[in-house]
Amino acid sequence: DRKLLSYQDGSSPRTLLQDNIYTSTDYPASQTIFLHSELSYANTYPLKIYFHCVKSADQGGETPIADTRKIYRRLSLEICDRFAEKQVMYVRNFGAGLGIPWQQAFETSSKSAVEQYCQNNGIVMVWGDNDKLQTRQVRPAIVKHPQTKELVWFNHAAFFHISTLDPQIRQTLAAEFAETEFPYNTYYGDGSEIEPEVLAEIRAAYQQEAVTFSWQAGDILMLDNMLTAHGRNPYVGSRRIVVGMAESISNQN
């Protein structure tokens, strides 16, 4: 089945253009998007991800990429063992002007459809006042590639942790909201805190493995989403990168 996948259970603001082709992200140009594997926190995720550069930025706007096999091998055995055993818990908050609305994340305005999706995908959910929604899901941190059988570091543990947020954005959020209300945060699968030094080592491993290239209009980047993480550098001027995803994989959990 070569059909492109929808961005259901998505985390970043983006615009559906047509036929499951989306803008790569609608985050402001000044923000860095940390390296990550698309939808690695979800129960199903794409094996393939495709980027097309319609227009490159005047300055910056690169899409750094990193080999998740090398990231895994770069991390200490202790960290890998801990995450293999405990996995990762993702806590997400939708609505209330913080995270993206649940209607956008789940691509539906039906609460019952969201409830059914969460039930089918091992997501614990609680509705709040003013159309708010909080979800919790525990997923593997390390998975085996279905074809190469290699172990890869495949999670949003560092990306979704509040310590990875831009310090100014984190400060603004903390002034108005409790940590439990932030758009997303991560813990070990048992709910315990991930240590700051562990998160620092994970972030460093991504940065050390990152490879950067400059976009040119017309470029196409095809990635194995499980073998390669991607991010985005800040940029100046207008930039248009569109993205499609294919070949759905389910967590072997």
N, C-alpha and C positions, 0 to 999 in steps of 0.2 A: 504494500500500500504506500504509494508515493505522495499521498495528499499532505498538504501543509497542516500543521497543528494549530489549535487556538491557544491563546495565552491565558487559559483559565488557571486560577490560583496564582496569578501574577503579583509582582510586588512593586514594580516601578510604573510611573505614569507613562503611558504610550498611547498612540492613536492607531486604531484599526483603519488601514487604508482600503484594502479590498482582498477578498479571498485568503484571509489569514496572513496577509502581508502587513506588518506593523512598522511604525517609526521605531528606531532602536531604543530611544528613550526620550521623554519630554522633560527630563531634569534640566534645570538652568545651566547655561554654558559655563558658569564659573565653578561648578561643582565637579569634583573628581568622583568617578564611580569605581569603587574598589574591584579588583579582579574577582571573578566568581564563575561558577558553572551554572548555566541557565536552569532554573527550576530544580536545583539539586535538593531543595527542602521539600519538594512535593512528592507525592506518592508515585506519580508518573511524570516523566520528563523526556525531552527530545534527545535522541542520539546524535542528530545532525542539526547544525545551525548555520544559516547562510546570511551574510551581510552584503549589501550592495551600496556602493557610494554614488549617490545621485549628485551631491555637491560637497566638496571638501571645504573645511573651515579655512578662513584667511590665515589663521595661526593656531597650532595645537589641534586638539580634537582627535588625536590618535586612539586606536583601539589596541592597547597592549594585550598580548596573549602569553600564556604560560602553560607548560607541560605539567599536568596534574600527577603524572607518574614521578616526575623529578621532584615536585613539591613533597609528595609522600615520602620519597627516599631522603629528602633533606631534613625532615622533621625527626626529632629524637624518638627512639624506640619507646620510651616511656609515654610520650604524648600519643603516639599511634596506638599503643596498647590500651591506654585509658579511653580514647575515643572509640576504639573497636568494641570495647566492653560496654561503655556507658551510652554511646551514641550521642545525638544532639537533640535538645528540645528547642523548638522555635515557638516563641510567643509573639503573636501579631495582634495589633489593634487597628480596626478600620473605622473611618468616620470621625466625627467630632472635629473636623478641620485638621486632623493630624495625618494619619496614614491615608492612602487612597480609599475612596468609598468602597464598601463591600460589593456594591453593584458593579463597579468597574473591575475589581479583582476577580469576581466569579462570573462576570459577563452575563448577569441576569438581574432582574429586579424582584425576583420571587424568593421570599425568605424560605419557603418550603423546599425550593430547588437547592438553595445553599445548604440547608439542613441535610438533605439527601446526599449531596456531594460530600459533605464532611463525614457523614456516617459511612459512606462507601470508601472513604480514603483515610480512615483512622485519625480524624481530626476532632478534638474535643472543642466544643464551641459554647459561648455564652453570649446571649443578646444583652445589650445594655440600654440605658436611656438614650433618647435622641438619635435613634437609628445606629447606635454603636454596636460593634461586634468584636469579641476577643476570641482568638483561636489558639490552640496548643497542639503541636504535633511532634512526635519523636521519630526521627529518621536515622538511618545509618550515616556515619561520617566517612567511612571507607567502603568502597564497593569494588566489585570485580567487573572488568569490561566484558561484555557478553561474547565478543569475538576474540580479542587478544588474550583474555583471561588474566590480564595484569591487574594488580591492585592500584586504585587511584584515590587521591584525596578529593572527595566529591561531596561538598557540603557548603552551607552558608554560615558556618560557625563564627568565623571572623567577620565576614561581610555584614551580617545582621546584628553583631554585638554593638551595644551602644558606644563602646570605647573606640570603634572605628569611625564613628560619625565625625564630621568636621567639628572641631572644638567650639566654634561659634554657634553652629546649629544645635549642638548638644547643650550648650549653655542656655540658649533661648528656650529650648524644650524644657529643660530642668527648672527654669524659672516659673513655668506655668503648669507643668504636669508631673505627676509621680512617675518613677521609673517604670512601674507596671503599666503605665498608659502610653509609653513611647510606641511609635508605629511598629517597631520590631525589636526583639532582643533574643539572645540565645543563652542557653544553659546546658550543662550535661543532661543526658536523658533522664537522670533521676531527679532533676530540678535543682541540683547544686550549682554554685557559681563556677564559671570557668575562670581560672586564675589569670591575672593581668600578664604575668610573664609567659604563660602559655599562648595567650592571644598575640603577644608581641612576637613570639617565635614563629607563629603561623603567618602573621602579616609579613614578616621579614622573608620567609620562604617564598611567598608569592612574588615579592618585589625582586628577590635575587634571581628568580627564574623568568622574569618578565622580558619579553622581546617586543620592541616597538618599531613600527613602520609608519610612513606618512601616506595618508589616503590621497588618491587621485580620482577624479570623476570617472566613473565607468568601472572602477575596480570591483571585483567580487572576491569575498573571503569565505571559504567553505571550511568549517571546523567540525571535528568530532567533539561534541559537547562534553563527553565524558573524559576525553584525553586532554582537552585544552580549555583552560579558563580564559575569560576575556574581561576587559574593563573599559574605561573611557577617561581620557585626559581632558582637562578644561580647554576651552577654545575661545577664539575671538572671531566675530563675523558669523554669517549664517552657515549652517552645516546640515546636510540631510543624508542620513544613512538609514536604509530600510532593512528589515530583518524578516526571515521566514524560518520556521522550525519543522523538522520532519522525523519520522521513525520513533514512535512512542515506546518507551521502556518503562517497566514497572519495577519498583524496589523489590529485591529478593529478600524480603524481611520476614 
